[in-house]
Each structure stands twice: as C-alpha cells, then as structure tokens.
C-alpha cells in the first residue's frame, strides 16, 4: 500500500441549521492508504461523503453539487497524517 494526500473541493451543498437551508462550499484534505492514485481518489470521496452526511450536510435534489478531488499526491510514510479530518467552509 502507498500513502496519498488528497485535496477535495465540495460546492453547492446544503445544510439546515435551525431549519433554514444554507449553501455550503468546502475544502478538505484527506490522507489515505491505497494501491493507486485512482483508488486513493475513490477512498477520499467515500470518507468525505460519509463525514459530511454525519454532519447534516447534503447534496440538494436538483442541484449541481459537486465533490471533486482536485489534487492527489503520493507521500512517504513520514509525511502521512491519517488523523487530519478538518473542513474549511466558505
């Protein structure tokens, strides 16, 4: 297995704090172990999708919400930081 840092960008998602829909865009970095960079992309998207759903953030129906991995970089074991699960919302 190799180690990868994946930079993700989510746009046009929705959150409903206090019953009012709010548009949510975000950046996230996820560190994953994978066999290839394509597999790393799949794993990073799965992780972030699960995390945003757990926090009440959804893809609105009939929306153009996107979740993309903008950059994938293979890193060595010393640079691997598996516990970095923050989001930057804008």
Secondary structure, DSSP 8 states (H G I E B T S, - for coil): -EEEEEEEEEEEEEE-GGG--EEEEEEEEEEEEESSHHHHHHHHHHHHHHHHHHTTEEE-TT---EEEEEEEEEE-GGG--TT---EEE-
